């Protein structure tokens, strides 16, 4: 025994080392790939910087050229104005010089207004100061600060790994609310990434045999709620990473939250031959199994063996584990997992064209002609849509009419230890009926269907609203004893 324990320990240790070696090789490969990606991203960033600088240079050079053109145009306009004024002034000067030589008083009177002409001459109204300066110093640049900034450029700091606050995480109503915080304030963080995956291991994630991570990206807050989950595993691993504009940080230490719920499928080996069963869906099929069994019966008509319908050596009987399936009018199928303790919840939706169906529980190994609610070992609610709709609770072949509308989805709550079976409107969580008894054997979910189909939803936690109702429920919703008093 000691050697066996040593061998077992060494085998487990070897498996751990093999897994760790695989993880190291996987990490080396990731380092190479990520390094190449980092260089590519660096090239892109510098190319982008060069592009911005080139664009800025072109824009600033264009500004200088526009300023040059504006100043030259202003100076040329002023030069043209001065040239015209100079030409007019030279004409006046020649006229004035000629007037000095006039001796005849009569001729002199003819040019007596020459002083007025000179006064209004454009040369005397002309500004002899350039309109614009030849200086271009206002368009000079100094990139000393920018150079120092560029020289200070380093790799963007990688955000630190967030810390998941397990105490603030909540698992309820098939939803998981995850809360986390940063170890220190980081204003550069742009968003967070949440990853999760289902597992049956209550420990750190394992490299082999685990499902892939599911990703929720671009979370702006430090809290996120995963909703609409099916809790078909015992646990869920979660981890978070922080991201800035350029880089993602390391993932937080993964946490494992318990997400256990009651999961079962419909057991086709227990079903009536007229039922077609697929995992969590059952449909009434009057021509399915019967027709096939009749054909098999004809093939074996001349043989000495019993018909497949009754022979325990038939393939169907073997699959049932030497136990007859339901027959007659018991169009029933059972779940493949028993309730033996605790509180559990599942839901059922019927097709609109269903004529009759029942939803409930039963002890193991009911008789093949037994119908749900017609024995002292089964409890159910029954809906009959034939001609008119009737809604009732059934147990031990007694029924209690439920004078309430039939919901399109029915929730089933089973408290095995507390001896309680309750049915709810799955949408509003309104209580439909409650059975109270002491369960003495494991219970199997049971379903009866005639003309139509039923879809079962499992992997559901007991809803918070149902838990609240159970605390306040005082037995007014009906009981087994009330059914026993019905004739």
C-alpha positions as CSV (number, residue, x, y, z in Angstrom):
1,X,0.0,0.0,0.0
2,X,2.9,2.4,0.8
3,X,4.5,1.7,-2.6
4,X,1.2,2.2,-4.3
5,X,0.8,5.6,-2.6
6,X,4.3,6.5,-3.7
7,X,3.6,5.4,-7.2
8,X,0.4,7.4,-7.3
9,X,2.1,10.4,-5.9
10,X,4.9,10.2,-8.4
11,X,2.4,9.8,-11.3
12,X,0.5,12.9,-10.2
13,X,3.8,14.8,-9.8
14,X,4.9,13.7,-13.3
15,X,1.6,14.9,-14.7
16,X,2.1,18.3,-13.0
17,X,5.6,18.6,-14.3
18,X,4.5,17.7,-17.9
19,X,1.7,20.3,-17.6
20,X,4.2,22.9,-16.4
21,X,6.6,22.1,-19.2
22,X,3.8,22.5,-21.7
23,X,2.9,25.8,-20.1
24,X,6.6,27.0,-20.3
25,X,6.8,26.0,-24.0
26,X,3.6,27.8,-24.6
27,X,4.9,30.9,-22.7
28,X,8.1,30.9,-24.8
29,X,6.1,30.8,-28.0
30,X,3.9,33.6,-26.7
31,X,7.0,35.7,-25.8
32,X,8.3,35.4,-29.4
33,X,5.0,36.2,-31.0
34,X,4.3,39.1,-28.6
35,X,7.8,40.6,-29.1
36,X,7.3,40.6,-32.9
37,X,3.9,42.2,-32.4
38,X,5.5,44.9,-30.1
39,X,8.1,45.8,-32.7
40,X,5.4,46.1,-35.4
41,X,3.3,48.3,-33.1
42,X,6.5,50.4,-32.4
43,X,7.1,50.9,-36.1
44,X,3.5,52.0,-36.5
45,X,3.7,54.5,-33.7
46,X,6.9,56.1,-35.1
47,X,5.5,56.1,-38.6
48,X,2.5,57.9,-37.2
49,X,4.8,60.4,-35.4
50,X,6.8,61.0,-38.6
51,X,3.6,61.5,-40.5
52,X,2.3,64.1,-38.0
53,X,5.6,66.0,-38.0
54,X,5.7,66.0,-41.8
55,X,2.1,67.2,-41.9
56,X,2.9,69.9,-39.4
57,X,6.0,71.0,-41.3
58,X,4.0,71.4,-44.5
59,X,1.3,73.4,-42.7
60,X,3.8,75.8,-41.1
61,X,5.7,76.3,-44.3
62,X,2.4,77.1,-46.1
63,X,1.7,79.7,-43.4
64,X,5.1,81.3,-43.9
65,X,4.5,81.4,-47.7
66,X,1.1,83.0,-47.2
67,X,2.6,85.6,-44.9
68,X,5.3,86.3,-47.5
69,X,2.8,86.7,-50.3
70,X,0.6,89.1,-48.1
71,X,3.5,91.3,-47.3
72,X,4.9,91.5,-50.8
73,X,1.5,92.3,-52.1
74,X,1.1,95.1,-49.6
75,X,4.5,96.6,-50.4
76,X,3.9,96.3,-54.2
77,X,0.6,98.2,-53.8
78,X,2.4,100.9,-51.8
79,X,5.2,101.0,-54.4
80,X,2.7,101.6,-57.2
81,X,1.0,104.3,-55.2
82,X,4.3,106.1,-54.6
83,X,5.3,105.8,-58.3
84,X,2.0,107.5,-59.4
85,X,2.5,110.3,-56.7
86,X,6.1,110.8,-57.9
87,X,5.1,111.2,-61.5
88,X,2.4,113.8,-60.5
89,X,4.9,115.6,-58.3
90,X,7.4,115.9,-61.1
91,X,4.8,117.4,-63.4
92,X,3.9,120.0,-60.8
93,X,7.6,120.8,-60.2
94,X,8.1,121.5,-63.9
95,X,5.0,123.7,-64.0
96,X,6.3,125.7,-61.0
97,X,9.7,126.2,-62.5
98,X,8.2,127.4,-65.7
99,X,6.0,129.9,-63.7
100,X,9.1,131.5,-62.3
101,X,10.1,132.8,-65.7
102,X,6.7,134.6,-66.5
103,X,7.1,138.4,-66.5
104,X,3.8,139.4,-68.0
105,X,1.3,140.1,-65.2
106,X,-1.6,138.8,-67.3
107,X,0.0,135.4,-67.8
108,X,1.0,135.2,-64.2
109,X,-2.7,135.5,-63.2
110,X,-3.4,132.4,-65.2
111,X,-1.2,130.3,-62.9
112,X,-2.2,132.0,-59.7
113,X,-3.9,128.8,-58.3
114,X,-0.8,126.8,-58.6
115,X,-0.4,126.9,-54.8
116,X,-3.8,125.2,-54.4
117,X,-2.8,122.5,-57.0
118,X,0.4,121.8,-55.1
119,X,-1.5,121.6,-51.8
120,X,-3.9,118.9,-52.9
121,X,-1.2,117.0,-54.8
122,X,-1.1,113.3,-53.8
123,X,2.6,113.5,-53.1
124,X,1.8,115.6,-50.0
125,X,-0.8,113.0,-48.8
126,X,1.4,110.0,-49.2
127,X,2.8,108.1,-46.2
128,X,6.5,107.4,-46.7
129,X,6.5,104.6,-44.2
130,X,6.3,100.9,-45.3
131,X,2.9,99.4,-44.5
132,X,4.4,96.1,-43.4
133,X,7.7,95.1,-41.9
134,X,10.2,92.8,-43.6
135,X,10.6,90.9,-40.4
136,X,9.4,87.2,-40.3
137,X,10.5,86.5,-36.7
138,X,6.9,86.0,-35.6
139,X,6.8,82.8,-37.7
140,X,9.9,81.2,-36.1
141,X,9.7,78.0,-34.1
142,X,11.6,76.7,-31.2
143,X,11.3,72.9,-30.7
144,X,13.6,72.8,-27.7
145,X,10.8,71.7,-25.4
146,X,9.4,69.2,-27.8
147,X,12.9,67.7,-28.4
148,X,13.2,67.3,-24.7
149,X,9.8,65.7,-24.6
150,X,10.6,63.3,-27.4
151,X,13.9,62.4,-25.8
152,X,11.9,61.6,-22.7
153,X,9.6,59.2,-24.6
154,X,9.7,55.8,-23.0
155,X,7.6,52.6,-23.2
156,X,4.1,53.3,-21.9
157,X,3.8,51.9,-18.3
158,X,2.0,48.6,-18.3
159,X,-1.1,48.8,-16.1
160,X,-0.9,46.8,-12.9
161,X,-3.1,43.8,-12.5
162,X,-6.5,44.6,-11.0
163,X,-7.5,42.9,-7.8
164,X,-10.9,41.1,-7.8
165,X,-12.9,41.8,-4.6
166,X,-14.3,38.4,-3.8
167,X,-16.4,39.7,-0.9
168,X,-18.2,42.1,-3.4
169,X,-18.8,39.4,-6.0
170,X,-22.3,38.0,-6.1
171,X,-23.7,34.8,-7.6
172,X,-27.5,34.8,-7.8
173,X,-30.3,34.1,-10.2
174,X,-27.9,32.6,-12.8
175,X,-26.0,35.9,-12.9
176,X,-22.5,36.7,-11.6
177,X,-21.6,40.2,-10.6
178,X,-17.8,40.7,-10.5
179,X,-16.2,43.6,-8.8
180,X,-12.5,44.6,-8.8
181,X,-10.2,47.5,-7.9
182,X,-6.8,48.8,-9.0
183,X,-3.9,48.4,-6.5
184,X,-3.2,52.1,-7.0
185,X,-4.8,55.0,-9.0
186,X,-3.9,55.0,-12.7
187,X,-5.5,57.8,-14.7
188,X,-4.2,56.3,-18.0
189,X,-6.5,53.3,-17.8
190,X,-9.0,53.3,-20.6
191,X,-11.0,50.2,-20.1
192,X,-11.0,46.7,-18.6
193,X,-11.3,43.2,-20.0
194,X,-13.1,40.4,-18.2
195,X,-12.6,36.7,-19.0
196,X,-14.5,33.8,-17.6
197,X,-14.8,30.0,-18.2
198,X,-16.7,27.2,-16.7
199,X,-14.9,24.5,-14.7
200,X,-15.5,21.6,-12.3
201,X,-12.2,22.2,-10.4
202,X,-12.1,24.2,-7.2
203,X,-8.6,25.5,-7.8
204,X,-6.4,27.4,-10.1
205,X,-7.1,27.1,-13.9
206,X,-5.4,24.2,-15.5
207,X,-3.7,24.3,-18.9
208,X,-5.2,21.0,-20.1
209,X,-8.8,19.9,-20.1
210,X,-10.2,23.4,-19.6
211,X,-12.6,25.3,-21.7
212,X,-11.5,28.4,-23.6
213,X,-11.9,31.8,-21.9
214,X,-14.9,33.8,-22.9
215,X,-14.1,37.5,-23.2
216,X,-16.0,40.7,-22.4
217,X,-14.1,43.7,-23.7
218,X,-14.3,47.5,-23.3
219,X,-15.7,47.6,-19.8
220,X,-15.5,51.1,-18.5
221,X,-16.6,50.5,-14.9
222,X,-14.9,48.3,-12.2
223,X,-17.9,46.0,-12.0
224,X,-19.7,43.8,-14.5
225,X,-22.7,41.4,-14.4
226,X,-22.7,38.3,-16.5
227,X,-26.4,37.4,-16.9
228,X,-28.4,34.6,-18.6
229,X,-25.9,31.9,-17.6
230,X,-26.5,28.2,-17.4
231,X,-24.8,26.8,-14.3
232,X,-24.0,23.4,-15.7
233,X,-20.6,23.2,-13.9
234,X,-19.7,23.5,-10.3
235,X,-17.5,26.6,-10.6
236,X,-16.5,29.4,-12.9
237,X,-13.0,31.0,-13.2
238,X,-12.8,34.7,-13.6
239,X,-10.0,37.2,-14.3
240,X,-9.7,40.8,-15.2
241,X,-7.0,43.0,-16.9
242,X,-6.7,46.7,-17.2
243,X,-5.9,48.4,-20.6
244,X,-4.7,51.9,-21.5
245,X,-4.7,53.3,-25.0
246,X,-1.7,51.3,-26.1
247,X,-1.1,48.3,-23.9
248,X,-3.0,45.7,-21.8
249,X,-1.7,44.8,-18.3
250,X,-1.3,41.5,-16.7
251,X,-4.5,39.6,-15.7
252,X,-5.6,39.6,-12.1
253,X,-5.2,36.4,-10.1
254,X,-8.1,34.2,-11.2
255,X,-10.8,33.6,-8.7
256,X,-13.2,30.6,-8.6
257,X,-16.8,31.2,-7.7
258,X,-19.2,28.4,-7.0
259,X,-22.0,28.2,-9.6
260,X,-23.4,24.8,-8.8
261,X,-27.1,24.2,-9.8
262,X,-29.3,21.2,-10.5
263,X,-28.6,19.9,-14.0
264,X,-30.3,17.0,-15.6
265,X,-31.4,15.7,-19.0
266,X,-34.5,13.8,-20.0
267,X,-33.8,10.0,-19.8
268,X,-35.0,8.6,-23.1
269,X,-34.6,5.1,-21.7
270,X,-37.5,5.8,-19.3
271,X,-39.9,7.4,-21.9
272,X,-43.1,6.1,-23.3
273,X,-42.6,4.7,-26.8
274,X,-44.8,7.4,-28.2
275,X,-42.5,10.1,-27.0
276,X,-39.5,11.6,-28.9
277,X,-36.8,12.7,-26.4
278,X,-33.8,14.9,-27.1
279,X,-31.7,16.0,-24.1
280,X,-34.1,18.6,-22.6
281,X,-37.0,18.4,-25.1
282,X,-39.8,15.9,-25.3
283,X,-42.4,15.7,-28.0
284,X,-45.5,13.4,-28.4
285,X,-45.1,11.2,-31.5
286,X,-47.9,8.7,-31.8
287,X,-46.4,6.9,-34.8
288,X,-42.7,6.7,-33.6
289,X,-41.9,3.9,-31.3
290,X,-45.2,2.0,-31.7
291,X,-44.8,1.6,-35.5
292,X,-41.2,0.4,-35.1
293,X,-42.2,-2.1,-32.4
294,X,-45.0,-3.5,-34.6
295,X,-42.6,-4.0,-37.4
296,X,-40.2,-5.8,-35.1
297,X,-43.0,-7.9,-33.8
298,X,-43.9,-9.0,-37.3
299,X,-40.3,-9.9,-38.0
300,X,-40.3,-12.1,-34.9
301,X,-43.8,-13.5,-35.4
302,X,-42.6,-17.0,-36.4
303,X,-39.9,-17.2,-33.8
304,X,-40.1,-18.7,-30.3
305,X,-38.9,-15.5,-28.6
306,X,-41.2,-12.9,-27.1
307,X,-41.9,-9.7,-28.9
308,X,-39.4,-6.8,-28.5
309,X,-42.1,-4.9,-26.7
310,X,-42.1,-7.3,-23.8
311,X,-38.7,-9.0,-24.1
312,X,-36.2,-7.9,-21.5
313,X,-33.4,-8.9,-23.9
314,X,-34.4,-6.3,-26.6
315,X,-31.9,-3.4,-27.2
316,X,-34.4,-0.9,-25.8
317,X,-34.9,-3.0,-22.6
318,X,-31.1,-3.4,-22.2
319,X,-30.7,0.4,-22.5
320,X,-33.3,0.8,-19.8
321,X,-31.3,-1.4,-17.4
322,X,-33.9,-4.2,-17.4
323,X,-36.7,-2.0,-16.5
324,X,-40.0,-1.5,-18.5
325,X,-40.6,1.9,-19.7
326,X,-44.0,3.7,-19.4
327,X,-46.9,2.2,-21.4
328,X,-50.6,2.7,-21.9
329,X,-51.7,6.2,-21.3
330,X,-48.8,7.1,-19.2
331,X,-47.0,9.3,-21.8
332,X,-44.2,10.0,-19.3
333,X,-40.5,10.6,-19.3
334,X,-38.2,11.1,-16.3
335,X,-35.1,13.1,-15.6
336,X,-31.8,11.2,-15.5
337,X,-30.6,12.8,-12.2
338,X,-32.3,12.3,-8.8
339,X,-32.9,14.9,-6.1
340,X,-31.6,13.4,-2.8
341,X,-31.0,16.5,-0.7
342,X,-30.9,20.3,-0.8
343,X,-33.0,22.9,-2.7
344,X,-33.3,22.8,-6.5
345,X,-35.2,24.6,-9.2
346,X,-36.0,24.0,-12.9
347,X,-38.4,25.4,-15.4
348,X,-40.7,24.0,-18.1
349,X,-42.2,25.6,-21.2
350,X,-45.0,23.9,-23.1
351,X,-45.8,24.4,-26.8
352,X,-49.0,26.4,-27.4
353,X,-50.7,23.5,-29.1
354,X,-50.2,21.1,-26.2
355,X,-53.5,19.3,-25.3
356,X,-52.4,17.9,-22.0
357,X,-49.2,17.9,-19.9
358,X,-48.0,17.4,-16.3
359,X,-45.0,18.6,-14.5
360,X,-43.8,17.2,-11.2
361,X,-41.6,14.6,-9.4
362,X,-41.8,10.9,-8.5
363,X,-40.0,8.3,-6.6
364,X,-37.7,6.0,-8.5
365,X,-39.1,3.0,-10.4
366,X,-42.7,3.9,-10.8
367,X,-44.9,1.3,-12.5
368,X,-45.0,1.4,-16.2
369,X,-48.7,2.2,-16.2
370,X,-48.4,4.8,-13.4
371,X,-49.3,8.4,-14.2
372,X,-47.9,11.4,-12.5
373,X,-50.2,12.5,-9.6
374,X,-52.2,9.3,-9.6
375,X,-50.0,7.5,-7.1
376,X,-48.9,8.2,-3.5
377,X,-45.3,8.4,-4.7
378,X,-45.7,11.3,-7.3
379,X,-46.7,14.9,-7.2
380,X,-47.5,17.2,-10.1
381,X,-49.6,20.0,-11.5
382,X,-51.6,19.1,-14.6
383,X,-52.8,21.3,-17.5
384,X,-55.5,20.0,-19.8
385,X,-56.2,22.1,-22.9
386,X,-58.7,19.7,-24.5
387,X,-62.0,21.5,-25.2
388,X,-61.5,23.8,-22.3
389,X,-58.5,24.6,-20.1
390,X,-58.3,23.0,-16.6
391,X,-55.5,23.6,-14.2
392,X,-55.0,21.4,-11.1
393,X,-52.6,20.0,-8.6
394,X,-52.5,16.2,-8.3
395,X,-51.2,13.6,-5.8
396,X,-52.4,10.1,-4.8
397,X,-55.1,10.2,-7.5
398,X,-56.7,13.3,-5.9
399,X,-56.8,16.7,-7.6
400,X,-57.2,20.2,-6.5
401,X,-58.4,22.8,-9.1
402,X,-56.2,25.9,-9.3
403,X,-58.4,28.8,-10.2
404,X,-55.5,30.9,-11.7
405,X,-54.3,31.5,-15.3
406,X,-51.9,29.0,-16.7
407,X,-48.4,30.6,-17.2
408,X,-46.4,30.0,-20.3
409,X,-43.4,28.9,-18.2
410,X,-43.7,26.9,-15.0
411,X,-40.9,27.0,-12.3
412,X,-40.5,23.9,-10.1
413,X,-38.9,24.4,-6.6
414,X,-38.0,21.3,-4.6
415,X,-36.8,21.5,-1.0
416,X,-36.0,17.8,-0.4
417,X,-34.9,18.2,3.2
418,X,-37.8,20.6,4.0
419,X,-40.4,18.3,2.4
420,X,-41.7,21.0,0.1
421,X,-42.5,21.0,-3.6
422,X,-43.7,24.3,-5.0
423,X,-44.7,25.5,-8.5
424,X,-44.3,29.1,-9.7
425,X,-45.1,31.3,-12.6
426,X,-41.6,31.4,-13.9
427,X,-42.0,34.9,-15.3
428,X,-43.7,36.7,-12.3
429,X,-42.5,34.2,-9.6
430,X,-46.1,34.1,-8.3
431,X,-46.8,30.9,-6.3
432,X,-49.1,28.5,-8.1
433,X,-49.3,25.6,-5.6
434,X,-47.3,24.0,-2.8
435,X,-47.2,20.3,-1.7
436,X,-45.9,19.6,1.8
437,X,-44.8,16.1,2.8
438,X,-41.8,14.1,4.0
439,X,-39.8,12.7,1.1
440,X,-38.6,9.2,2.0
441,X,-36.9,8.4,-1.3
442,X,-34.8,10.2,-3.9
443,X,-37.0,12.2,-6.4
444,X,-36.8,12.2,-10.2
445,X,-38.3,15.1,-12.2
446,X,-41.2,13.7,-14.2
447,X,-43.0,15.0,-17.3
448,X,-46.2,13.9,-19.1
449,X,-47.1,15.1,-22.5
450,X,-49.9,14.4,-25.0
451,X,-50.1,16.2,-28.3
452,X,-47.3,18.8,-28.3
453,X,-43.9,19.3,-26.8
454,X,-42.2,20.4,-23.6
455,X,-38.8,22.2,-23.2
456,X,-37.0,21.8,-19.9
457,X,-34.5,24.4,-18.6
458,X,-32.0,23.1,-16.1
459,X,-28.8,24.5,-14.6
460,X,-30.8,27.1,-12.8
461,X,-30.3,28.4,-9.3
462,X,-33.2,28.9,-7.0
463,X,-34.3,32.5,-7.9
464,X,-33.9,35.1,-5.2
465,X,-37.6,35.9,-5.5
466,X,-38.5,32.3,-4.8
467,X,-36.2,32.2,-1.7
468,X,-37.9,35.3,-0.4
469,X,-41.3,33.8,-1.0
470,X,-40.3,30.6,0.7
471,X,-39.3,32.5,3.9
472,X,-42.7,34.3,4.0
473,X,-44.8,31.5,2.7
474,X,-47.0,30.2,5.6
475,X,-48.7,27.2,4.0
476,X,-51.7,29.0,2.4
477,X,-50.7,27.7,-1.1
478,X,-52.2,24.3,-0.6
479,X,-50.8,21.1,0.9
480,X,-50.9,17.3,0.6
481,X,-53.4,17.0,3.4
482,X,-55.8,19.3,1.5
483,X,-55.6,16.9,-1.5
484,X,-56.2,13.9,0.7
485,X,-59.5,15.4,1.8
486,X,-60.8,15.8,-1.8
487,X,-63.2,13.1,-2.9
